[in-house]
Amino acid sequence: MNNFKGIPIVKSGEKYRSATGIVAVRNGVNKNRGWAHVAAERKPAWLRVKLPTGADYGKVRRNVRAHHLATVCEESMCPNIGECWSAGTATIMLMGAICTRACRFCAVDTGNPNGWLDPLEPANAAESVRLMDLRYIVLTSVDRDDLPDGGAAHYAACIEEIRRVNPQTRVEALTPDFQGSIAAVHAVVDAPLAVFAHNVETVERLTGVVRDPRAGYVQSLTVLEAAKIHRPDILTKSSLMLGLGESSAEIGVVMDDLRAIGVDLLTLGQYLRPTANHLPVERYVHPDEFVHYRDIGLARGFVEVVSGPLVRSSYRAERVLEGTNVGLDAGTG
């Protein structure tokens, strides 16, 4: 670990101790177990984004800092942070910024929080939504395998408080798999939700390569199915990253599996390698292919398929029922 003017600088893949005393690995993947030997390819023009700037971007950033909130926008190095924060929206990441898992595509730090939770988080999250005057909020979280219920009760408490303070705000919960616990899924779904989301991330064949060993393709399908059975009135949603070596046929199988359990919404986006220690990109999928996959998904019966190179599971989530690929088809994104 290096220092700059006495301030420790933690590089990707290095261990450090957080402000709450948790030992974690920066960006989740140990630098000695990654793919640093695989050179990064030059990104195509359609993946270039503007640097985040502007008054609204600064306002959201200050609000996030003031209420000690983690956002998936920052922790996952999302390429859309400038666009979303400049529009006054953010995806709040609950239960801290340290995950108990180490998926090989994800840049969130990995460690064992040993049961730590912020008791003020429900109130802080609700106040943050109020200050930003949001009518739609996506809540996601790290995996918390250190907690008996995976953090489901805390998750539900945050949803309840947000809705109590902001009764007009619709809430989408993008949850971990809670190790397949149906009771945990029910605890979250019983909260006042509009959308329950959980990501399968990739095709079944690549799940063991891409995700942490504690995750699983069938386990993810079980979580989504349990949510839909328990609350048929809510929309369910999942997401796939493309460019990891999957085939078109395998993408179709995932679509079929999701529709078989009643999943309503699907997002498709390009996998982007967050650091040299993470999985390399197998290929950059052309925007025309994303349009093709959207058509295939709609033909299979999804209510909407949001599909594009820079699409992420929470991207423009409040617009998902417009039927316009959240504006991408009109060239507004």
Stockholm file with secondary structure:
# STOCKHOLM 1.0

chainA/1-333         MNNFKGIPIVKSGEKYRSATGIVAVRNGVNKNRGWAHVAAERKPAWLRVKLPTGADYGKVRRNVRAHHLATVCEESMCPNIGECWSAGTATIMLMGAICTRACRFCAVDTGNPNGWLDPLEPANAAESVRLMDLRYIVLTSVDRDDLPDGGAAHYAACIEEIRRVNPQTRVEALTPDFQGSIAAVHAVVDAPLAVFAHNVETVERLTGVVRDPRAGYVQSLTVLEAAKIHRPDILTKSSLMLGLGESSAEIGVVMDDLRAIGVDLLTLGQYLRPTANHLPVERYVHPDEFVHYRDIGLARGFVEVVSGPLVRSSYRAERVLEGTNVGLDAGTG
#=GR chainA/1-333 SS CEEETTEEECCTTCEEECTTSCEEETTSSCGGGSCTTSCCCCCCGGGCCCCCCSHHHHHHHHHHHHTTCEEHHHHTTCTTHHHHHHTTCCEEEESCSEESCCCTTCCSEEECCTTCCCTTHHHHHHHHHHHHTCSEEEEEECCCTTSTTTTHHHHHHHHHHHHHHCTTCEEEEECCCGGGCHHHHHHHHTSSCSEEECCCBSCGGGHHHHSCTTCCHHHHHHHHHHHHHHCTTSEEEEEEEESSSCCHHHHHHHHHHHHHTTCCEEEEEECCCCSTTSCCCSCCCCHHHHHHHHHHHHHTTCSEEEECTTCCTTTTGGGGGGSSGGGGGGTCC
#=GC SS_cons         CEEETTEEECCTTCEEECTTSCEEETTSSCGGGSCTTSCCCCCCGGGCCCCCCSHHHHHHHHHHHHTTCEEHHHHTTCTTHHHHHHTTCCEEEESCSEESCCCTTCCSEEECCTTCCCTTHHHHHHHHHHHHTCSEEEEEECCCTTSTTTTHHHHHHHHHHHHHHCTTCEEEEECCCGGGCHHHHHHHHTSSCSEEECCCBSCGGGHHHHSCTTCCHHHHHHHHHHHHHHCTTSEEEEEEEESSSCCHHHHHHHHHHHHHTTCCEEEEEECCCCSTTSCCCSCCCCHHHHHHHHHHHHHTTCSEEEECTTCCTTTTGGGGGGSSGGGGGGTCC
//
